[in-house]
Amino acid sequence: MGRIALCGVFDIPNYGDHLFPLVLREELSRRGYAGNVVLFSPFQAEESFVENSNVHSLDDLERMHMEEPFSAIVVGGGEIIHWHRFGQKRTFNSTDFEAYPMDKVWLVPCFMKMKYNVPLLWNAPGIPFDFDADKALAHYLFSNIDYLSVRNDFSKQVLIDCGIPDAAIQRVPDTGFSLKNVATDQELHDARNHVFPGLAHYAVFHCNRFIPESEINNVVATLKELHDDGHEIVLLPLAYTHGDEDILHTIHDACPFPCLIPQHPLSLLEIIGILSDCEIYVGTSLHGSVTASVFGRKTVSFDYQQTKKTRDLYHQLGRDAFYVTDGNKLAGTVSDALKTQQPVDFSDIQQQLNHHFDKLFTLITQGNIITPNPSSQAAQFSDLVQKCFDAEYRSIGLVQRIDELNIALKRNEEFVNHFKPRAEYFESELNKQLNRVHELEELQQHPVKIILQNIKHK
């Protein structure tokens, strides 16, 4: 049967990232793939939102490949192609935000391709930042990928700026748009009913901990209008890794009307079930908007973080007018969406995704290497390692020089503080002498006047 490795962010509780294994498995299965899809992330974990699904650590990818080779390594999706390590909650119950090594999600597969020549395929991930700091290194890594697909124009432009030919890059819609294939209407109804029995005519709201405190009143006012219009309000955590549940409980307590909020983390199917039948979804989650829109629901993005990926998504859907960054415009935009927003025609998007999954299926099952490792790879890697060492060496030197300057500055401050009292004393004495000189000059120039003034004061 064979097996493939799927690398992504499956070890932390973020709804959108867990859609990618669900969709990929379904799409490959529909095309006849009977092999295993083995999940890899920076940390070993049980997959969030999914029961009985194990996620292996990327530290074990090479060992597992040596024991039983993977026919291909697939990366993505999600906004994962970057160097930064941002704070994330690792589990539903975590209280601390830990630096998450996102770079390992795509770098480890790159090195696996270089060492073992295993086909490396991108499943339409996103690139949120440019690679201007080191385009040579980025080009070295990106140019060795057998199937290079990304989910938006900005990501494609980053690759082009790094020297990747336009023709080598496939721009593919987010694979979450294939969600309608993963469950039947009855399965979604049952999942939704399991959480909120009899739920009907409702609006879903979502936000994360990054929402400005000043926007809370605008959110409450918007939800009140929806409630007064007859909608039940569901506050739906989607990214526990970003502290959604805490801020949504804050909004729940601020609302002077009843709101529904899950009492425990939901399954993936339960979340999809709730989003698939709402009257409108309002929130900051890209995949909240993707899920609701795929099922014909109305959506409004409240993107107070002003992310490229969400702005691009709403442009792609033709819903630019319903993309909001200012909470003062939220209530009016929601009202307009309920009155005028039309369902999106997904036929072209679905056609693009069908072509994408056909391509992945062919590459996985045939095992063809589209981009062989270049014969100069070892020499290039050697040069890049030296460059990284040189940068590190220079950084250490700069740190040492800064320490030396800080020590010198501290000594100068001590010297100044030591002599400052003496300087103040001499300055005081000098001022006294200057005043005395001034008095003598006055006496010399106006002796009678000064004598009369002294007699008068006495």
C-alpha positions as CSV (number, residue, x, y, z in Angstrom):
1,M,0.0,0.0,0.0
2,G,2.8,2.4,0.8
3,R,2.7,5.5,2.9
4,I,3.3,9.2,2.7
5,A,4.4,11.7,5.3
6,L,2.2,14.8,5.7
7,C,4.0,17.7,7.5
8,G,2.1,20.5,9.1
9,V,0.8,22.1,12.3
10,F,-1.2,19.2,13.7
11,D,0.2,19.2,17.3
12,I,-1.5,22.3,18.5
13,P,-5.3,23.1,18.8
14,N,-6.0,25.3,15.7
15,Y,-9.1,24.4,13.7
16,G,-7.8,25.4,10.3
17,D,-4.6,23.4,10.4
18,H,-6.5,20.2,11.1
19,L,-8.6,20.5,8.0
20,F,-5.7,19.7,5.8
21,P,-5.2,16.0,6.8
22,L,-9.0,15.5,6.7
23,V,-9.3,16.9,3.2
24,L,-6.1,15.3,1.8
25,R,-7.0,11.8,3.0
26,E,-10.5,12.2,1.5
27,E,-9.3,13.5,-1.8
28,L,-6.6,10.8,-2.2
29,S,-9.0,8.1,-1.2
30,R,-11.6,9.2,-3.8
31,R,-8.8,8.8,-6.4
32,G,-8.0,5.3,-5.3
33,Y,-5.0,5.8,-2.9
34,A,-5.0,3.1,-0.3
35,G,-1.8,3.9,1.5
36,N,-1.3,5.6,4.9
37,V,-1.0,9.3,5.5
38,V,1.3,9.7,8.5
39,L,1.2,13.0,10.3
40,F,4.3,14.9,11.4
41,S,4.7,18.1,13.4
42,P,7.4,19.6,15.6
43,F,6.1,17.8,18.6
44,Q,4.7,14.3,19.2
45,A,1.0,14.6,20.2
46,E,-2.5,13.3,19.9
47,E,-4.1,15.3,17.0
48,S,-6.4,18.1,18.4
49,F,-10.1,17.9,17.5
50,V,-9.7,14.3,16.2
51,E,-9.9,11.1,18.2
52,N,-7.3,8.3,17.9
53,S,-5.0,10.2,15.6
54,N,-1.4,10.3,16.4
55,V,1.0,13.0,15.3
56,H,4.7,12.1,15.1
57,S,7.6,14.4,15.9
58,L,9.5,15.7,12.9
59,D,12.6,14.6,14.9
60,D,11.6,11.0,14.0
61,L,10.9,11.5,10.3
62,E,14.3,10.4,9.1
63,R,14.4,7.4,11.4
64,M,10.9,6.3,10.3
65,H,11.9,6.8,6.6
66,M,15.0,4.6,7.1
67,E,12.9,1.9,8.7
68,E,10.1,2.0,6.1
69,P,10.5,4.5,3.3
70,F,7.9,7.1,2.5
71,S,6.8,7.3,-1.1
72,A,6.6,11.1,-0.8
73,I,6.7,13.9,1.7
74,V,3.8,16.4,1.5
75,V,4.0,19.8,3.3
76,G,1.0,22.0,4.2
77,G,-1.3,23.7,4.0
78,G,-1.5,26.7,6.3
79,E,0.5,29.9,6.7
80,I,3.6,27.9,7.6
81,I,6.5,28.9,5.3
82,H,8.6,31.3,7.4
83,W,11.4,31.5,9.9
84,H,9.6,33.0,12.9
85,R,8.8,31.2,16.1
86,F,5.7,32.8,17.6
87,G,4.1,32.0,20.9
88,Q,1.4,29.3,20.9
89,K,-0.5,27.2,23.4
90,R,0.5,23.6,22.9
91,T,-2.7,22.0,24.2
92,F,-6.3,22.8,25.1
93,N,-5.3,23.1,28.8
94,S,-2.0,25.1,28.4
95,T,-1.8,28.4,30.2
96,D,1.6,29.5,28.7
97,F,2.4,30.5,25.2
98,E,5.6,28.7,23.9
99,A,7.8,29.6,21.0
100,Y,6.6,27.3,18.2
101,P,9.3,26.0,15.7
102,M,7.3,26.6,12.6
103,D,10.5,26.5,10.5
104,K,10.9,22.7,11.2
105,V,7.6,22.0,9.4
106,W,9.1,22.8,6.0
107,L,12.9,22.7,6.6
108,V,13.1,19.1,7.7
109,P,11.3,17.9,4.6
110,C,13.7,20.0,2.5
111,F,16.7,18.3,4.0
112,M,15.0,14.9,3.6
113,K,14.7,15.5,-0.1
114,M,18.3,16.5,-0.3
115,K,19.6,13.5,1.5
116,Y,17.2,10.7,0.4
117,N,15.8,12.2,-2.9
118,V,12.3,11.4,-1.7
119,P,9.6,13.4,-3.7
120,L,8.8,16.6,-1.9
121,L,5.3,18.1,-2.6
122,W,3.7,21.3,-1.3
123,N,0.0,21.1,-0.6
124,A,-0.8,24.8,-1.1
125,P,0.7,26.4,2.0
126,G,1.0,30.1,2.5
127,I,4.1,32.4,2.9
128,P,3.1,35.3,5.2
129,F,6.5,37.2,5.0
130,D,9.1,37.9,2.5
131,F,12.6,36.3,2.5
132,D,14.6,39.5,1.8
133,A,17.0,38.7,4.7
134,D,18.5,35.8,2.7
135,K,17.1,35.2,-0.7
136,A,20.1,33.0,-1.7
137,L,19.3,30.5,1.1
138,A,15.6,30.7,0.3
139,H,16.2,30.0,-3.4
140,Y,18.4,27.0,-2.5
141,L,15.6,25.5,-0.4
142,F,12.7,26.3,-2.7
143,S,14.3,25.3,-6.0
144,N,14.5,21.7,-5.0
145,I,10.8,21.0,-4.5
146,D,9.1,18.6,-6.9
147,Y,5.6,20.2,-6.8
148,L,5.5,23.8,-5.7
149,S,2.0,25.1,-5.0
150,V,0.9,28.0,-2.8
151,R,-2.5,29.3,-1.9
152,N,-2.3,33.1,-2.7
153,D,-0.7,35.7,-4.9
154,F,1.5,37.1,-2.1
155,S,3.1,33.7,-1.5
156,K,3.7,33.2,-5.2
157,Q,5.4,36.6,-5.5
158,V,7.7,35.8,-2.6
159,L,8.9,32.7,-4.4
160,I,9.4,34.7,-7.6
161,D,11.4,37.4,-5.7
162,C,13.6,34.5,-4.5
163,G,14.4,33.5,-8.1
164,I,11.9,30.7,-8.6
165,P,10.5,30.8,-12.2
166,D,6.8,31.8,-12.5
167,A,6.1,28.6,-14.5
168,A,7.4,26.4,-11.7
169,I,4.8,27.8,-9.2
170,Q,1.2,26.6,-9.0
171,R,-1.3,29.0,-7.3
172,V,-3.9,26.8,-5.8
173,P,-7.0,27.8,-3.7
174,D,-6.9,26.9,-0.1
175,T,-7.7,23.1,0.1
176,G,-10.2,23.8,2.8
177,F,-12.6,24.7,0.0
178,S,-13.0,20.9,-0.6
179,L,-14.7,20.5,2.8
180,K,-18.1,19.6,1.3
181,N,-16.7,16.2,0.3
182,V,-15.7,15.1,3.9
183,A,-19.1,14.5,5.4
184,T,-22.8,14.1,4.5
185,D,-25.4,16.6,5.5
186,Q,-26.9,14.1,8.0
187,E,-23.5,13.6,9.6
188,L,-23.1,17.3,10.0
189,H,-26.6,17.7,11.4
190,D,-26.0,15.0,14.0
191,A,-22.7,16.5,15.0
192,R,-24.2,20.0,15.4
193,N,-27.2,18.6,17.3
194,H,-24.8,16.8,19.7
195,V,-23.4,20.2,20.8
196,F,-26.5,22.4,20.7
197,P,-29.7,20.4,20.3
198,G,-32.3,22.1,18.2
199,L,-30.0,24.9,17.2
200,A,-31.6,27.0,14.4
201,H,-31.5,30.6,12.9
202,Y,-28.2,31.5,14.5
203,A,-25.1,33.6,13.9
204,V,-21.5,32.5,14.8
205,F,-18.9,34.9,16.1
206,H,-15.2,34.2,16.6
207,C,-12.2,36.2,17.7
208,N,-8.8,35.6,19.3
209,R,-6.8,37.2,22.1
210,F,-5.3,39.8,19.7
211,I,-8.6,41.7,19.4
212,P,-8.1,45.3,20.8
213,E,-9.9,45.9,24.0
214,S,-11.4,49.0,22.5
215,E,-13.2,46.9,19.9
216,I,-15.1,44.8,22.5
217,N,-18.0,47.3,22.7
218,N,-18.4,47.3,18.9
219,V,-18.6,43.5,18.9
220,V,-21.2,43.5,21.7
221,A,-23.2,46.1,19.8
222,T,-23.1,44.0,16.6
223,L,-24.1,40.8,18.4
224,K,-27.0,42.7,20.1
225,E,-28.4,43.8,16.8
226,L,-28.2,40.2,15.6
227,H,-29.9,38.9,18.8
228,D,-32.6,41.6,18.6
229,D,-33.2,40.5,15.0
230,G,-34.0,37.0,16.2
231,H,-30.7,35.2,15.8
232,E,-29.2,33.0,18.5
233,I,-25.6,33.9,19.1
234,V,-22.9,31.2,19.1
235,L,-19.4,32.2,20.4
236,L,-17.2,29.6,18.8
237,P,-13.5,29.0,19.8
238,L,-11.5,27.9,16.7
239,A,-7.9,28.4,17.7
240,Y,-7.4,27.4,21.4
241,T,-3.7,27.9,20.6
242,H,-4.4,31.7,20.4
243,G,-6.4,31.8,23.6
244,D,-9.8,32.0,21.8
245,E,-11.8,30.5,24.7
246,D,-10.7,33.2,27.2
247,I,-11.5,36.2,25.1
248,L,-14.8,34.7,24.0
249,H,-15.8,34.1,27.6
250,T,-15.0,37.8,28.2
251,I,-17.3,38.8,25.4
252,H,-20.0,36.3,26.7
253,D,-19.9,38.1,30.1
254,A,-20.1,41.5,28.5
255,C,-23.3,40.7,26.5
256,P,-26.5,41.7,28.2
257,F,-28.3,38.9,26.4
258,P,-27.8,35.1,26.3
259,C,-25.1,33.6,24.1
260,L,-24.2,30.0,23.5
261,I,-20.6,28.9,24.0
262,P,-19.2,25.3,24.0
263,Q,-18.4,24.0,27.4
264,H,-15.6,21.8,26.2
265,P,-13.4,21.6,23.0
266,L,-15.4,20.3,20.0
267,S,-14.5,17.7,17.4
268,L,-13.6,18.8,13.9
269,L,-16.9,17.5,12.6
270,E,-18.9,19.3,15.3
271,I,-17.2,22.6,14.4
272,I,-17.9,22.1,10.7
273,G,-21.4,21.2,11.5
274,I,-22.0,24.4,13.4
275,L,-20.4,26.6,10.7
276,S,-22.1,24.8,7.9
277,D,-25.7,25.8,8.9
278,C,-25.3,29.3,10.4
279,E,-27.1,32.3,9.0
280,I,-23.9,34.3,9.1
281,Y,-20.3,33.8,10.3
282,V,-18.6,36.9,11.7
283,G,-15.0,36.7,12.8
284,T,-11.3,36.7,12.3
285,S,-10.6,33.1,11.3
286,L,-9.7,32.5,7.7
287,H,-11.0,28.9,7.8
288,G,-14.1,30.0,9.7
289,S,-14.9,32.1,6.6
290,V,-13.8,29.3,4.2
291,T,-16.0,26.7,5.9
292,A,-19.1,28.9,6.2
293,S,-18.8,30.1,2.6
294,V,-18.3,26.7,1.1
295,F,-21.7,25.6,2.6
296,G,-23.4,28.7,1.1
297,R,-23.4,30.7,4.3
298,K,-23.0,34.5,4.6
299,T,-19.6,35.7,6.0
300,V,-18.0,38.9,7.3
301,S,-14.4,39.1,8.2
302,F,-13.5,41.2,11.2
303,D,-9.7,41.2,10.5
304,Y,-8.4,43.6,13.2
305,Q,-5.0,42.1,12.6
306,Q,-5.1,43.1,8.9
307,T,-3.6,39.8,7.6
308,K,-2.7,39.4,3.9
309,K,-4.2,35.9,3.8
310,T,-7.7,37.0,4.9
311,R,-7.7,40.1,2.7
312,D,-6.7,38.0,-0.3
313,L,-9.4,35.4,0.6
314,Y,-12.2,37.9,0.5
315,H,-10.9,39.3,-2.7
316,Q,-10.8,35.8,-4.2
317,L,-14.4,35.3,-3.1
318,G,-15.6,38.6,-4.5
319,R,-16.5,39.7,-1.0
320,D,-14.2,42.7,-0.6
321,A,-17.1,44.8,0.7
322,F,-17.5,42.4,3.6
323,Y,-13.9,42.6,4.8
324,V,-13.7,44.9,7.8
325,T,-10.7,46.1,9.9
326,D,-12.5,48.8,11.9
327,G,-15.0,47.7,14.5
328,N,-17.0,50.9,14.0
329,K,-18.1,49.5,10.6
330,L,-18.8,46.0,11.8
331,A,-22.5,46.3,12.6
332,G,-23.3,48.0,9.3
333,T,-21.4,45.5,7.3
334,V,-23.1,42.6,9.0
335,S,-26.5,44.2,8.3
336,D,-25.5,44.7,4.6
337,A,-24.3,41.1,4.3
338,L,-27.6,39.7,5.7
339,K,-29.5,41.8,3.1
340,T,-27.4,41.6,0.0
341,Q,-24.6,39.0,0.1
342,Q,-24.9,36.3,-2.5
343,P,-23.5,32.7,-2.4
344,V,-20.1,32.2,-4.0
345,D,-19.9,30.2,-7.2
346,F,-17.1,27.7,-6.3
347,S,-17.1,25.8,-9.6
348,D,-13.8,27.4,-10.8
349,I,-12.2,26.9,-7.4
350,Q,-13.3,23.3,-7.3
351,Q,-11.9,22.7,-10.7
352,Q,-8.5,24.1,-9.7
353,L,-8.5,21.9,-6.6
354,N,-9.4,18.8,-8.6
355,H,-6.5,19.5,-10.8
356,H,-4.3,20.0,-7.7
357,F,-5.3,16.8,-6.1
358,D,-5.0,14.9,-9.4
359,K,-1.4,16.1,-9.6
360,L,-0.6,15.1,-6.0
361,F,-2.2,11.7,-6.5
362,T,-0.1,11.1,-9.7
363,L,3.1,12.2,-8.1
364,I,2.5,10.1,-4.9
365,T,1.5,6.9,-6.7
366,Q,4.1,7.1,-9.4
367,G,6.9,8.3,-7.2
368,N,8.5,10.4,-9.9
369,I,11.2,12.9,-9.0
370,I,10.4,16.1,-10.9
371,T,13.3,18.1,-9.6
372,P,16.4,15.8,-9.1
373,N,18.9,16.9,-6.5
374,P,21.5,19.1,-8.4
375,S,25.0,17.8,-8.7
376,S,26.3,21.0,-7.1
377,Q,24.0,20.7,-4.0
378,A,26.8,19.7,-1.6
379,A,29.0,22.6,-2.6
380,Q,26.1,25.1,-2.4
381,F,25.1,23.7,1.0
382,S,28.7,24.1,2.1
383,D,28.8,27.7,1.0
384,L,25.5,28.5,2.8
385,V,26.6,26.8,6.0
386,Q,29.8,28.9,5.9
387,K,27.7,32.0,5.4
388,C,25.5,31.1,8.4
389,F,28.6,30.5,10.5
390,D,30.1,33.8,9.4
391,A,26.9,35.6,10.3
392,E,26.8,33.9,13.7
393,Y,30.5,34.7,14.2
394,R,29.9,38.3,13.4
395,S,26.9,38.4,15.7
396,I,29.0,37.0,18.6
397,G,31.6,39.6,17.9
398,L,29.0,42.4,17.9
399,V,27.6,41.1,21.2
400,Q,31.1,41.1,22.7
401,R,31.8,44.6,21.5
402,I,28.5,45.8,22.9
403,D,29.4,44.2,26.2
404,E,32.8,46.0,26.1
405,L,31.1,49.3,25.4
406,N,28.6,48.8,28.2
407,I,31.4,48.1,30.6
408,A,33.3,51.3,29.4
409,L,30.1,53.3,29.7
410,K,29.5,52.1,33.2
411,R,33.1,53.0,34.2
412,N,32.6,56.5,32.7
413,E,29.4,56.9,34.7
414,E,31.2,55.9,37.9
415,F,34.0,58.4,37.1
416,V,31.5,61.1,36.5
417,N,29.5,60.3,39.6
418,H,32.8,60.2,41.7
419,F,33.8,63.7,40.6
420,K,30.3,65.2,40.3
421,P,30.2,66.4,44.0
422,R,33.6,68.1,43.6
423,A,32.6,69.7,40.4
424,E,29.4,71.0,42.1
425,Y,31.5,72.4,45.0
426,F,34.0,74.1,42.7
427,E,31.1,75.5,40.6
428,S,29.5,77.0,43.7
429,E,32.8,78.6,44.8
430,L,33.4,79.9,41.3
431,N,29.9,81.5,41.3
432,K,30.7,83.1,44.7
433,Q,33.9,84.6,43.4
434,L,32.2,85.8,40.2
435,N,29.5,87.5,42.3
436,R,32.2,89.2,44.4
437,V,34.0,90.4,41.3
438,H,30.7,91.7,40.0
439,E,30.2,93.6,43.3
440,L,33.7,95.1,43.1
441,E,33.1,96.2,39.6
442,E,29.9,97.9,40.6
443,L,31.6,99.6,43.5
444,Q,34.4,100.8,41.3
445,Q,32.0,102.2,38.7
446,H,29.4,103.7,41.1
447,P,31.0,104.1,44.5
448,V,28.6,106.7,45.9
449,K,25.5,104.8,44.8
450,I,26.7,101.5,46.4
451,I,27.7,103.2,49.7
452,L,24.3,104.9,49.9
453,Q,22.5,101.6,49.2
454,N,24.5,99.9,52.0
455,I,23.7,102.7,54.5
456,K,20.1,102.5,53.5
457,H,19.9,98.7,54.1
458,K,21.6,99.1,57.5
